[in-house]
Amino acid sequence: MQDRYASYATGLESPVTHGFPITPNDTVPLPELTRAIYIGASGALSVEFASGAVVTLQGVAAGTVLPLRVARIHATATTADGIVGLV
């Protein structure tokens, strides 16, 4: 398969090129920092940002893509489901 953009550097404004399912966990970090998070089912989302700050986002709608650089999704206070890390 041809990739016309293979020689271009990927930036934060570029389309995502990889994704992985996220199971919220209070102690285990994600395998890599995300560029965005996809929410499959509505709810609250407790995130630990790349900076270390922890914030709970309430009322996140299903189908939302949040442009967040996070290191962890906490199980405590997270009620959203079908969470996918996008990089």
DSSP file (Angstrom, degrees, kcal/mol; ACC not computed):
  #  RESIDUE AA STRUCTURE BP1 BP2  ACC     N-H-->O    O-->H-N    N-H-->O    O-->H-N    TCO  KAPPA ALPHA  PHI   PSI    X-CA   Y-CA   Z-CA
    1    1 A M              0   0    0      0, 0.0     2,-0.3     0, 0.0     0, 0.0   0.000 360.0 360.0 360.0 136.4    0.0    0.0    0.0
    2    2 A Q        -     0   0    0      2,-0.0     2,-0.5     3,-0.0     3,-0.1  -0.650 360.0-165.7 -84.2 137.4    1.3    3.4   -0.9
    3    3 A D    >   -     0   0    0     -2,-0.3     3,-1.6     1,-0.1     4,-0.2  -0.916   3.4-169.5-122.4 101.8    1.5    6.1    1.8
    4    4 A R  T 3  S+     0   0    0     -2,-0.5     3,-0.3     1,-0.3    -1,-0.1   0.684  87.3  48.6 -63.6 -18.1    2.0    9.5    0.3
    5    5 A Y  T >  S+     0   0    0      1,-0.2     3,-1.8     2,-0.1    -1,-0.3   0.239  73.1 109.9-109.6  12.4    2.8   11.0    3.7
    6    6 A A  T <  S+     0   0    0     -3,-1.6    -1,-0.2     1,-0.3    -2,-0.1   0.792  79.9  51.2 -59.5 -29.7    5.3    8.5    5.0
    7    7 A S  T 3  S+     0   0    0     -3,-0.3     2,-0.3    -4,-0.2    -1,-0.3   0.458  93.0  94.3 -90.1   0.3    8.1   11.0    4.7
    8    8 A Y  S <  S-     0   0    0     -3,-1.8     2,-0.2     1,-0.0    -3,-0.0  -0.693  80.2-114.9 -92.8 144.6    6.3   13.7    6.6
    9    9 A A        -     0   0    0     -2,-0.3     2,-0.5     1,-0.1    -2,-0.1  -0.562  29.9-122.8 -74.4 139.8    6.7   14.3   10.4
   10   10 A T        -     0   0    0     -2,-0.2     2,-0.2     4,-0.1    -1,-0.1  -0.725  33.1-173.3 -85.4 128.3    3.6   13.6   12.4
   11   11 A G    >   -     0   0    0     -2,-0.5     3,-1.6     4,-0.1     0, 0.0  -0.669  41.3 -99.4-114.0 172.4    2.4   16.5   14.5
   12   12 A L  T 3  S+     0   0    0      1,-0.3    -2,-0.0    -2,-0.2     4,-0.0   0.741 123.6  54.7 -64.1 -22.1   -0.3   16.9   17.1
   13   13 A E  T 3  S+     0   0    0      2,-0.1    -1,-0.3     3,-0.0     3,-0.1   0.532  90.5  98.7 -87.7  -6.5   -2.5   18.5   14.5
   14   14 A S  S <  S-     0   0    0     -3,-1.6     3,-0.1     1,-0.1    -4,-0.1  -0.359  88.7 -88.4 -76.2 158.1   -2.1   15.5   12.1
   15   15 A P        -     0   0    0      0, 0.0    -1,-0.1     0, 0.0    -4,-0.1  -0.320  53.1 -96.9 -61.2 150.9   -4.7   12.7   11.9
   16   16 A V        -     0   0    0      1,-0.1     3,-0.1    -3,-0.1    -4,-0.0  -0.355  32.1-168.8 -68.4 152.4   -4.3    9.9   14.4
   17   17 A T        +     0   0    0      1,-0.2     2,-0.3    -3,-0.1    -1,-0.1   0.386  65.2  28.8-122.3  -1.2   -2.4    6.8   13.1
   18   18 A H        -     0   0    0      2,-0.0    69,-2.9     0, 0.0     2,-0.3  -0.992  56.6-171.6-157.6 153.3   -3.0    4.3   15.9
   19   19 A G  E     -A   86   0A   0     -2,-0.3    67,-0.2    67,-0.2    65,-0.0  -0.983   0.4-171.9-146.4 158.0   -5.5    3.4   18.6
   20   20 A F  E     -A   85   0A   0     65,-2.0    65,-3.2    -2,-0.3     2,-0.1  -0.991  31.5-105.6-150.2 143.8   -5.8    1.1   21.6
   21   21 A P  E     -A   84   0A   0      0, 0.0     2,-0.5     0, 0.0    63,-0.2  -0.416  33.6-145.4 -68.6 145.2   -8.6    0.1   23.9
   22   22 A I        -     0   0    0     61,-2.7    61,-0.5    -2,-0.1    60,-0.1  -0.959  12.9-167.3-117.8 125.1   -8.4    1.6   27.4
   23   23 A T        -     0   0    0     -2,-0.5    50,-0.2    59,-0.1    52,-0.1  -0.952  35.8-117.6-103.1 114.2   -9.4   -0.2   30.6
   24   24 A P        +     0   0    0      0, 0.0     2,-0.3     0, 0.0    50,-0.2  -0.211  41.5 172.8 -54.6 139.6   -9.5    2.4   33.4
   25   25 A N        -     0   0    0     48,-2.8    48,-0.2     3,-0.2     5,-0.0  -0.977  33.0-146.3-152.4 134.2   -7.1    1.7   36.1
   26   26 A D  S    S+     0   0    0     -2,-0.3    48,-0.1    48,-0.2    -1,-0.1   0.688  98.3  23.5 -76.2 -18.7   -6.0    3.7   39.2
   27   27 A T  S    S+     0   0    0      1,-0.1    -1,-0.1     2,-0.1    47,-0.1   0.689 102.6  79.0-120.9 -27.3   -2.4    2.5   39.3
   28   28 A V        -     0   0    0     45,-0.1    45,-0.3     1,-0.0    -3,-0.2  -0.769  69.7-140.1 -93.8 122.0   -1.3    1.3   35.8
   29   29 A P        -     0   0    0      0, 0.0    43,-0.2     0, 0.0    -2,-0.1  -0.286  29.9 -92.3 -72.0 163.2   -0.4    4.0   33.3
   30   30 A L        -     0   0    0     41,-3.4     3,-0.1     1,-0.1    -8,-0.1  -0.327  36.7-110.5 -67.4 158.4   -1.4    3.8   29.6
   31   31 A P  S    S-     0   0    0      0, 0.0     2,-0.3     0, 0.0    -1,-0.1   0.758  97.5  -1.2 -65.6 -22.8    1.2    2.2   27.3
   32   32 A E  S    S-     0   0    0     38,-0.1    38,-0.1    39,-0.1     2,-0.1  -0.979  88.0 -85.9-158.9 157.7    1.8    5.6   25.7
   33   33 A L        -     0   0    0     -2,-0.3    38,-0.2    -3,-0.1     2,-0.2  -0.399  49.1-128.6 -63.7 141.8    0.6    9.2   26.0
   34   34 A T        -     0   0    0     36,-1.5    53,-0.2     1,-0.1     3,-0.1  -0.485  16.9-157.1 -89.4 162.3   -2.5    9.8   23.9
   35   35 A R  S    S-     0   0    0     51,-3.5     2,-0.3     1,-0.4    52,-0.2   0.579  84.9  -6.3-101.3 -24.3   -3.2   12.5   21.4
   36   36 A A  E     -B   86   0A   0     50,-1.7    50,-2.9    31,-0.2    -1,-0.4  -0.973  63.6-132.3-161.9 164.4   -6.9   12.1   21.9
   37   37 A I  E     -BC  85  66A   0     29,-2.4    29,-3.0    -2,-0.3     2,-0.4  -0.994  13.1-151.3-127.5 131.8   -9.5    9.9   23.6
   38   38 A Y  E     -BC  84  65A   0     46,-2.8    46,-2.2    -2,-0.4     2,-0.6  -0.873   8.9-152.3-100.5 136.2  -12.6    8.4   22.0
   39   39 A I        -     0   0    0     25,-2.5    24,-3.1    -2,-0.4    25,-0.5  -0.941  13.9-178.8-110.8 118.8  -15.6    7.8   24.2
   40   40 A G  S    S+     0   0    0     41,-1.1     2,-0.4    -2,-0.6    42,-0.3   0.831  73.6  28.5 -84.4 -34.9  -17.9    5.0   23.2
   41   41 A A  B    S-D   81   0B   0     40,-2.6    40,-1.6    21,-0.1    -1,-0.2  -0.996  92.4-104.1-132.9 134.1  -20.6    5.3   25.9
   42   42 A S        +     0   0    0     -2,-0.4     2,-0.3    38,-0.2    19,-0.2  -0.026  64.7  92.1 -55.6 152.4  -21.5    8.4   27.8
   43   43 A G  E    S-E   60   0C   0     17,-2.0    17,-2.4    37,-0.1     2,-0.2  -0.969  72.2 -42.1 157.5-165.7  -20.4    9.1   31.4
   44   44 A A  E     -     0   0C   0     -2,-0.3    36,-2.5    15,-0.2    35,-1.7  -0.622  44.0-155.4 -91.0 153.1  -17.7   10.7   33.5
   45   45 A L  E     -E   57   0C   0     12,-2.4    12,-3.3    -2,-0.2     2,-0.7  -0.971   3.8-161.1-135.3 117.1  -14.0   10.4   32.7
   46   46 A S  E     -EF  56  74C   0     28,-0.5    28,-2.6    -2,-0.4     2,-0.3  -0.876  23.6-178.7-100.3 113.3  -11.2   10.8   35.3
   47   47 A V  E     -EF  55  73C   0      8,-2.8     8,-2.2    -2,-0.7     2,-0.6  -0.826  29.0-148.4-116.5 149.6   -8.0   11.5   33.5
   48   48 A E  E     -EF  54  72C   0     24,-2.7    23,-3.1    -2,-0.3    24,-1.2  -0.968  29.8-142.9-110.8 112.4   -4.4   12.1   34.6
   49   49 A F  E >   - F   0  70C   0      4,-2.9     3,-1.9    -2,-0.6    21,-0.3  -0.156  28.1-100.9 -69.4 166.4   -2.8   14.5   32.1
   50   50 A A  T 3  S+     0   0    0     19,-2.0    20,-0.1     1,-0.3    -1,-0.1   0.786 124.9  59.9 -56.4 -28.1    0.8   14.3   30.9
   51   51 A S  T 3  S-     0   0    0     18,-0.3    -1,-0.3     2,-0.1     3,-0.1   0.633 120.1-109.8 -75.3 -14.9    1.5   17.1   33.4
   52   52 A G  S <  S+     0   0    0     -3,-1.9    -2,-0.1     1,-0.4     2,-0.1   0.235  73.6 137.5 100.8 -12.5    0.3   14.8   36.3
   53   53 A A        -     0   0    0     -5,-0.1    -4,-2.9     1,-0.0     2,-0.5  -0.440  43.6-146.8 -67.8 139.8   -2.8   16.8   37.0
   54   54 A V  E     +E   48   0C   0     -6,-0.2     2,-0.3    -2,-0.1    -6,-0.2  -0.946  23.4 169.2-113.2 128.8   -5.9   14.7   37.6
   55   55 A V  E     -E   47   0C   0     -8,-2.2    -8,-2.8    -2,-0.5     2,-0.6  -0.993  26.9-141.9-138.3 141.2   -9.3   16.0   36.5
   56   56 A T  E     -E   46   0C   0     -2,-0.3     2,-0.6   -10,-0.3   -10,-0.3  -0.934  14.7-155.1-105.0 122.3  -12.8   14.4   36.3
   57   57 A L  E     -E   45   0C   0    -12,-3.3   -12,-2.4    -2,-0.6     3,-0.4  -0.863  14.0-150.5 -96.8 119.6  -14.8   15.4   33.2
   58   58 A Q  E     +     0   0C   0     -2,-0.6   -14,-0.2   -14,-0.2    20,-0.0  -0.622  66.6  13.2 -92.0 148.0  -18.5   15.0   33.8
   59   59 A G  E    S+     0   0C   0     -2,-0.2     2,-0.5     1,-0.2    -1,-0.2   0.829  70.1 177.1  64.8  37.6  -21.2   14.3   31.2
   60   60 A V  E     -E   43   0C   0    -17,-2.4   -17,-2.0    -3,-0.4    -1,-0.2  -0.636  26.9-129.4 -75.7 125.1  -18.9   13.3   28.3
   61   61 A A    >   -     0   0    0     -2,-0.5     3,-1.4   -19,-0.2   -22,-0.2  -0.404  21.5 -98.9 -79.0 149.2  -21.2   12.2   25.5
   62   62 A A  T 3  S+     0   0    0      1,-0.2   -22,-0.2    -2,-0.1   -21,-0.1  -0.363 109.3  29.2 -60.9 143.2  -20.9    9.0   23.5
   63   63 A G  T 3  S+     0   0    0    -24,-3.1     2,-0.3     1,-0.3    -1,-0.2   0.480  88.7 141.0  84.2   3.1  -19.1    9.4   20.2
   64   64 A T    <   -     0   0    0     -3,-1.4   -25,-2.5   -25,-0.5     2,-0.6  -0.573  40.2-156.0 -81.6 139.5  -17.0   12.3   21.5
   65   65 A V  E     -C   38   0A   0     -2,-0.3   -27,-0.2   -27,-0.2    -3,-0.0  -0.975  12.0-162.7-112.3 117.8  -13.3   12.6   20.6
   66   66 A L  E     -C   37   0A   0    -29,-3.0   -29,-2.4    -2,-0.6     2,-2.2  -0.884  18.8-136.0-103.0 123.9  -11.4   14.7   23.2
   67   67 A P        +     0   0    0      0, 0.0     2,-0.4     0, 0.0   -31,-0.2  -0.486  52.8 147.0 -78.3  75.9   -8.0   16.1   22.2
   68   68 A L        -     0   0    0     -2,-2.2     2,-0.9     2,-0.0    -2,-0.1  -0.933  47.7-147.2-120.5 134.3   -6.3   15.2   25.5
   69   69 A R        +     0   0    0     -2,-0.4   -19,-2.0   -34,-0.1     2,-0.3  -0.845  39.6 168.6 -94.9  98.6   -2.8   14.1   26.2
   70   70 A V  E     -F   49   0C   0     -2,-0.9   -36,-1.5   -21,-0.3   -21,-0.3  -0.860  37.7-166.9-120.5 151.0   -3.3   11.7   29.1
   71   71 A A  E    S+     0   0C   0    -23,-3.1   -41,-3.4    -2,-0.3     2,-0.3   0.600  79.1  13.0-102.6 -19.7   -1.1    9.2   30.8
   72   72 A R  E     -F   48   0C   0    -24,-1.2   -24,-2.7   -43,-0.2     2,-0.5  -0.990  53.7-146.6-158.3 146.0   -3.8    7.3   32.7
   73   73 A I  E     -F   47   0C   0     -2,-0.3   -48,-2.8   -45,-0.3   -26,-0.2  -0.984  32.9-136.8-112.4 117.4   -7.6    6.9   32.9
   74   74 A H  E     -F   46   0C   0    -28,-2.6   -28,-0.5    -2,-0.5   -48,-0.2  -0.513   7.3-149.2 -78.0 139.1   -8.6    6.3   36.5
   75   75 A A  S >  S+     0   0    0     -2,-0.2     3,-1.4     2,-0.1     2,-0.3   0.893  81.3  83.4 -70.0 -41.3  -11.2    3.6   37.3
   76   76 A T  T 3  S+     0   0    0      1,-0.3    -2,-0.1    -3,-0.0     3,-0.1  -0.508 109.2   4.8 -66.4 125.9  -12.4    5.6   40.3
   77   77 A A  T 3  S+     0   0    0     -2,-0.3     2,-0.6     1,-0.2    -1,-0.3   0.333 100.6 119.0  80.5  -3.8  -14.9    8.2   39.1
   78   78 A T    <   +     0   0    0     -3,-1.4    -1,-0.2   -33,-0.2   -33,-0.2  -0.841  21.6 156.5 -94.3 122.3  -14.9    7.0   35.5
   79   79 A T        +     0   0    0    -35,-1.7   -34,-0.2    -2,-0.6    -1,-0.1   0.482  42.6 103.7-116.8 -11.8  -18.3    5.8   34.3
   80   80 A A        -     0   0    0    -36,-2.5     2,-0.3     1,-0.0   -38,-0.2  -0.311  55.0-162.0 -66.0 157.1  -17.8    6.3   30.6
   81   81 A D  B     +D   41   0B   0    -40,-1.6   -40,-2.6     1,-0.2   -41,-1.1  -0.861  58.6  47.8-138.3 170.2  -17.2    3.1   28.6
   82   82 A G  S    S+     0   0    0     -2,-0.3   -42,-0.5   -42,-0.3     2,-0.4   0.908  72.7 177.8  64.0  42.2  -15.8    2.0   25.3
   83   83 A I        -     0   0    0    -61,-0.5   -61,-2.7   -44,-0.2     2,-0.4  -0.632   9.7-172.8 -86.7 132.3  -12.8    4.3   25.8
   84   84 A V  E     -AB  21  38A   0    -46,-2.2   -46,-2.8    -2,-0.4     2,-0.4  -0.990  18.3-138.3-127.8 131.0  -10.1    4.2   23.0
   85   85 A G  E     -AB  20  37A   0    -65,-3.2   -65,-2.0    -2,-0.4     2,-0.4  -0.741  20.1-157.3 -84.8 132.5   -6.7    5.9   23.2
   86   86 A L  E      AB  19  36A   0    -50,-2.9   -51,-3.5    -2,-0.4   -50,-1.7  -0.944 360.0 360.0-115.6 131.7   -5.8    7.6   19.9
   87   87 A V              0   0    0    -69,-2.9   -68,-0.2    -2,-0.4    -1,-0.1   0.330 360.0 360.0-132.7 360.0   -2.1    8.4   18.9
